[in-house]
Amino acid sequence: MEGATHEGKTFDKVIYPNKPIRNREFERCTFRNCDFSGSDFSQNRFTDCTFIGCNLALLKLNSCTLNNVVFRECKLTGVNFSACEEVLFTVQFERCLLDYASFVNRKMPRTQFIHTSLKGADLSNANLSSAVFSDADLERAVFSYTNLTGADFSTAFNFEIDPELNTIKKAKFSSYGLQGLLTKYKLQIV
């Protein structure tokens, strides 16, 4: 069934962990409460799709296209989004678990991370200009040479961002969050 095209379909409670699902196209499809943990989605193409309540931990995305894909309440622990195709890469995350995910070198301006955990995620060299980190937990997330121009961290927490290694011009931070910009200086903020 490789090379199959799926349009406007809903996939509900599909349990298919640690299996290959490759070289397929999904357009305007919805995935609800599915388990694809450890599966291989390499060379698939997802356009205008939504994943809701899915377990996608350790999913392999080599040369996968994610074009306008929304993830809601999904587990995406350890997923390497850096392996996806760069062209048309647009994603959004709401109430997701993205711990230890990788977005290294990703161009993803205006991406929204809403009520999402990004503990230990690697965002090095990514373009996250005008991204929104609304109530996002960024504990141990790596920001290194990341473009955060105009990004909104006003409700994000647990982050450490070195202003000397990242572009933060016009980024928004709450006064409470300012300590995350000063960590390397080992200041006592009272």
GIFEN-V742935 format. One record per pair of residues at least 4 apart in sequence whose ideal C-beta (glycine too) atoms are under 8 Angstrom apart, sorted by the first residue. I is the first residue (numbers start at 1). J is the second residue. If there is no record, write none. Layout:
BEGIN
I,J  I,J
END
This chain:
BEGIN
1,24  2,22  2,23  2,24  3,23  3,24  4,24  4,25  5,24  5,25  5,27  6,24  6,25  6,26  6,27  6,29  7,27  7,28  7,29  8,27  8,28  8,29  9,26  9,29  9,30  10,29  10,30  10,31  10,32  11,29  11,30  11,31  11,32  11,34  12,32  12,33  12,34  13,32  13,33  13,34  14,31  14,34  14,35  14,36  15,34  15,35  16,21  16,34  16,35  16,36  16,39  17,35  17,36  17,37  17,38  17,39  17,55  18,37  18,38  18,39  19,39  19,40  20,39  20,40  20,42  21,36  21,39  21,40  21,41  21,44  22,40  22,41  22,42  22,43  22,44  23,43  23,44  24,44  24,45  25,44  25,45  25,47  26,44  26,45  26,46  26,47  26,49  27,47  27,48  27,49  28,47  28,48  28,49  29,46  29,49  29,50  30,49  30,50  30,51  30,52  31,49  31,50  31,51  31,52  31,54  32,52  32,53  32,54  33,52  33,53  33,54  34,51  34,54  34,55  35,54  35,55  36,41  36,54  36,55  36,56  36,59  37,55  37,56  37,57  37,58  37,59  37,75  38,57  38,58  38,59  39,59  39,60  40,59  40,60  40,62  41,59  41,60  41,61  41,64  42,60  42,61  42,62  42,63  42,64  43,62  43,63  43,64  44,64  44,65  45,64  45,65  45,67  46,64  46,65  46,66  46,67  46,69  47,65  47,67  47,68  47,69  48,67  48,68  48,69  49,68  49,69  49,70  50,69  50,70  50,71  50,72  51,56  51,69  51,70  51,71  51,72  51,74  52,72  52,73  52,74  53,72  53,73  53,74  54,71  54,74  54,75  55,74  55,75  56,71  56,74  56,75  56,76  56,79  57,75  57,76  57,77  57,78  57,79  58,77  58,78  58,79  59,76  59,79  60,80  60,83  61,66  61,79  61,80  61,81  61,83  61,84  62,83  63,83  63,84  63,85  64,83  64,84  64,85  65,84  65,85  65,87  65,88  65,89  66,81  66,84  66,85  66,88  66,89  66,90  66,91  67,88  67,89  67,90  68,90  69,90  69,91  69,92  70,91  70,92  70,94  71,76  71,91  71,92  71,93  71,94  71,96  72,94  72,95  72,96  73,94  73,95  73,96  74,93  74,96  74,97  75,96  75,97  76,93  76,96  76,97  76,98  76,101  77,97  77,98  77,99  77,100  77,101  78,99  78,100  78,101  79,98  79,101  79,102  80,101  80,102  81,89  81,91  81,101  81,102  81,103  81,106  82,102  82,103  82,104  82,105  82,106  84,89  84,106  85,89  86,106  86,107  89,106  89,107  89,108  90,108  90,111  91,108  91,111  92,111  92,112  92,114  93,98  93,111  93,112  93,113  93,114  93,116  94,112  94,114  94,115  94,116  95,114  95,115  95,116  96,113  96,116  96,117  97,116  97,117  98,113  98,116  98,117  98,118  98,121  99,117  99,118  99,119  99,120  99,121  100,119  100,120  100,121  101,118  101,121  101,122  102,121  102,122  103,108  103,121  103,122  103,123  103,126  103,128  104,122  104,123  104,124  104,125  104,126  105,124  105,125  105,126  106,126  106,127  107,126  107,127  108,126  108,127  108,128  108,131  109,127  109,128  109,129  109,130  109,131  110,129  110,130  110,131  110,132  111,128  111,131  111,132  112,131  112,132  112,134  113,118  113,131  113,132  113,133  113,134  113,136  114,132  114,134  114,135  114,136  115,134  115,135  115,136  116,135  116,136  116,137  117,136  117,137  118,123  118,133  118,136  118,137  118,138  118,141  119,137  119,138  119,139  119,140  119,141  119,158  120,139  120,140  120,141  120,142  121,138  121,141  121,142  122,141  122,142  123,128  123,141  123,142  123,143  123,146  124,142  124,143  124,144  124,145  124,146  125,144  125,145  125,146  126,146  126,147  127,146  127,147  128,146  128,147  128,148  128,151  129,147  129,148  129,149  129,150  129,151  130,149  130,150  130,151  130,152  131,148  131,151  131,152  132,151  132,152  133,138  133,151  133,152  133,153  133,155  133,156  133,159  134,152  134,155  134,156  135,155  135,156  135,157  136,155  136,156  136,157  137,156  137,157  137,158  138,156  138,157  138,158  138,159  138,180  139,158  139,159  140,158  141,159  143,148  143,159  143,160  143,161  143,162  143,165  143,166  144,162  144,165  144,166  145,165  145,166  146,161  146,166  146,167  147,166  147,167  148,153  148,161  148,166  148,167  148,168  148,171  149,167  149,168  149,169  149,170  149,171  150,169  150,170  150,171  150,172  151,168  151,171  151,172  152,171  152,172  153,159  153,161  153,171  153,172  153,173  153,174  153,177  153,180  154,172  154,173  154,174  154,177  155,174  156,177  157,177  158,180  159,177  159,180  160,180  160,183  160,184  161,166  161,168  161,180  161,181  162,166  162,181  162,184  163,168  163,181  168,181  173,177  173,178  173,180  173,181  174,178  177,181  178,182  178,189  179,183  179,189  182,187  182,189
END
